[in-house]
Amino acid sequence: MTDEELLLNAPDLKTMYFDGFGAFRKINGVLRCIGYIIDNGAQMNLVVSLAGARNANAEAKRVLEENPTVGSAILERLRLAH
């Protein structure tokens, strides 16, 4: 699915918050991990195909390393001004 298709489907989805993922392991051709919330423990088992996990890892890395958005840059300048 494209990002646009995913975003069109997103309003109907339940929102889930995680502080992180752990217990990563490859079993039977899939990547498995557990989403957790600090002080609340395990919240969800996540199973992803290895190909999907590789693509998601590369895309997440790209997004995390890109320059801040215009709004973030403005907020940073306001913070520095005070």
Backbone bond lengths (Angstrom), bond angles and torsions (degrees), N, CA, C in turn:
res aa  C-N    CA-C-N  psi(-1)  N-CA   C-N-CA  omega(-1)  CA-C   N-CA-C  phi
1 M - - - 1.451 - - 1.523 109.04 -
2 T 1.298 115.65 147.61 1.458 119.83 176.57 1.534 109.57 -82.33
3 D 1.322 116.33 164.16 1.464 120.23 176.95 1.527 110.60 -60.28
4 E 1.319 117.25 -38.13 1.464 120.81 -179.84 1.522 110.95 -63.00
5 E 1.338 116.90 -42.49 1.468 120.76 178.03 1.524 110.93 -64.56
6 L 1.316 116.14 -40.75 1.459 119.86 178.67 1.524 111.37 -63.44
7 L 1.336 116.68 -43.78 1.464 120.44 179.48 1.521 112.13 -64.13
8 L 1.330 117.47 -33.95 1.463 120.40 177.16 1.533 111.33 -66.78
9 N 1.323 117.62 -32.05 1.457 121.78 179.40 1.528 113.02 -84.30
10 A 1.316 118.04 -19.85 1.463 122.71 -171.58 1.530 115.17 -60.53
11 P 1.339 120.96 -36.70 1.474 118.67 -177.05 1.529 113.82 -58.97
12 D 1.312 118.54 -24.28 1.461 121.32 -179.17 1.527 113.24 -88.26
13 L 1.313 117.04 -2.19 1.461 120.62 -175.90 1.522 111.93 -92.50
14 K 1.329 115.27 149.74 1.454 121.48 173.99 1.525 108.47 -72.67
15 T 1.325 117.55 134.32 1.461 121.79 177.04 1.522 109.10 -84.84
16 M 1.333 115.58 132.26 1.459 121.32 178.45 1.523 107.61 -126.80
17 Y 1.330 117.28 134.48 1.457 122.28 -179.97 1.523 109.22 -107.73
18 F 1.328 116.91 137.37 1.462 122.32 175.88 1.514 109.17 -134.29
19 D 1.322 116.49 143.50 1.459 121.00 171.85 1.513 110.89 -80.87
20 G 1.301 117.28 -21.34 1.457 120.31 179.69 1.514 111.32 175.70
21 F 1.324 114.58 -176.94 1.456 122.89 178.81 1.517 107.77 -129.19
22 G 1.318 116.49 145.07 1.452 120.82 179.82 1.512 111.00 -148.66
23 A 1.320 115.95 -173.33 1.468 123.06 -179.44 1.525 110.78 54.62
24 F 1.340 116.66 44.09 1.463 121.01 179.00 1.527 110.07 -68.39
25 R 1.336 115.97 135.47 1.456 120.51 175.43 1.526 109.46 -157.86
26 K 1.337 115.84 150.22 1.468 122.09 175.71 1.522 106.99 -102.68
27 I 1.319 116.06 120.29 1.457 122.14 -179.69 1.528 108.48 -137.48
28 N 1.314 116.14 125.56 1.464 121.76 176.00 1.527 113.32 53.79
29 G 1.328 116.73 40.84 1.459 120.81 174.83 1.508 116.14 78.66
30 V 1.330 117.81 14.18 1.465 120.60 176.16 1.526 109.09 -132.36
31 L 1.318 115.89 156.38 1.457 122.12 174.28 1.522 107.13 -94.01
32 R 1.308 116.16 127.99 1.461 120.99 178.54 1.521 108.71 -118.29
33 C 1.325 116.02 141.32 1.454 120.55 174.06 1.519 108.18 -154.06
34 I 1.319 114.67 173.73 1.459 120.95 -178.34 1.523 108.73 -123.51
35 G 1.325 115.79 125.78 1.455 121.26 173.82 1.517 109.06 -81.38
36 Y 1.335 116.63 136.37 1.463 119.21 -177.57 1.519 111.43 -134.81
37 I 1.319 114.28 159.98 1.456 122.80 173.26 1.523 106.69 -120.65
38 I 1.324 116.17 130.88 1.466 120.48 -179.50 1.529 109.01 -57.42
39 D 1.292 116.89 134.98 1.470 126.34 -179.30 1.532 113.97 73.87
40 N 1.341 118.61 -7.92 1.466 120.56 176.43 1.521 111.64 -116.55
41 G 1.323 118.07 -11.53 1.461 121.70 176.58 1.510 114.64 76.59
42 A 1.329 114.77 -155.99 1.468 122.67 -174.22 1.523 110.71 -62.79
43 Q 1.324 115.87 137.80 1.465 121.59 -178.16 1.525 113.29 -124.51
44 M 1.349 117.70 -30.09 1.458 119.87 -174.56 1.519 110.58 -158.18
45 N 1.325 116.45 139.03 1.459 122.06 169.35 1.519 107.47 -88.65
46 L 1.314 117.78 129.29 1.457 122.13 179.64 1.515 108.58 -116.60
47 V 1.331 116.57 129.39 1.457 122.66 178.99 1.525 107.27 -124.92
48 V 1.345 116.56 124.12 1.459 122.18 -176.34 1.530 108.58 -133.07
49 S 1.336 116.16 140.22 1.463 118.61 174.87 1.523 108.63 -59.82
50 L 1.328 117.51 152.13 1.461 120.30 -179.42 1.522 111.24 -62.02
51 A 1.325 117.38 -40.58 1.469 120.27 178.15 1.529 110.32 -63.39
52 G 1.324 117.10 -43.26 1.461 120.92 178.38 1.513 112.05 -64.78
53 A 1.333 116.49 -37.72 1.465 120.59 179.25 1.526 110.88 -66.32
54 R 1.331 116.76 -40.54 1.474 119.69 178.14 1.529 110.69 -62.92
55 N 1.328 116.75 -45.21 1.468 120.50 179.41 1.524 111.39 -64.48
56 A 1.331 116.70 -43.04 1.465 120.38 179.93 1.522 110.96 -64.66
57 N 1.330 117.33 -39.24 1.455 121.65 178.62 1.529 110.74 -62.09
58 A 1.321 116.85 -45.41 1.470 120.86 179.97 1.526 110.97 -64.83
59 E 1.329 116.96 -41.55 1.467 120.47 -179.01 1.531 110.94 -69.19
60 A 1.326 117.60 -41.18 1.464 120.56 177.87 1.522 110.46 -62.61
61 K 1.328 117.36 -42.31 1.464 121.41 178.27 1.527 110.46 -61.19
62 R 1.330 117.23 -42.82 1.465 121.31 179.33 1.526 110.68 -60.92
63 V 1.324 117.43 -46.47 1.458 121.42 -177.87 1.527 110.93 -67.20
64 L 1.326 117.79 -40.88 1.462 120.44 -179.21 1.525 112.49 -67.01
65 E 1.329 117.50 -27.73 1.463 120.77 -177.39 1.526 114.23 -94.81
66 E 1.347 118.28 -7.25 1.459 118.73 -178.02 1.518 110.80 -74.94
67 N 1.312 116.37 161.15 1.461 122.30 -179.15 1.516 110.13 -63.69
68 P 1.340 116.75 152.52 1.461 119.73 -179.48 1.520 111.69 -62.68
69 T 1.314 115.67 156.18 1.455 120.31 177.41 1.515 109.46 -72.55
70 V 1.305 116.60 168.23 1.463 121.63 -177.84 1.519 110.24 -57.31
71 G 1.328 118.47 -44.31 1.460 121.44 -179.54 1.512 112.01 -60.36
72 S 1.315 117.12 -41.42 1.459 120.95 179.67 1.519 110.84 -65.86
73 A 1.329 116.93 -38.89 1.463 120.58 179.30 1.522 110.44 -65.08
74 I 1.313 117.50 -40.23 1.465 121.10 178.63 1.525 109.95 -64.39
75 L 1.326 117.46 -44.78 1.463 120.54 179.29 1.523 111.39 -62.33
76 E 1.324 117.00 -37.84 1.459 120.35 178.83 1.527 110.80 -65.27
77 R 1.333 117.09 -41.18 1.468 119.61 177.85 1.527 110.96 -65.07
78 L 1.340 117.31 -38.58 1.469 120.03 177.60 1.526 110.39 -63.95
79 R 1.332 116.29 -40.49 1.465 120.22 179.19 1.520 110.25 -62.03
80 L 1.334 116.62 -43.06 1.465 120.73 -179.77 1.526 111.73 -67.46
81 A 1.321 117.38 -30.63 1.465 121.23 -179.12 1.518 111.82 -69.96
82 H 1.324 117.52 -20.93 1.465 120.11 -177.88 1.475 107.85 -103.17
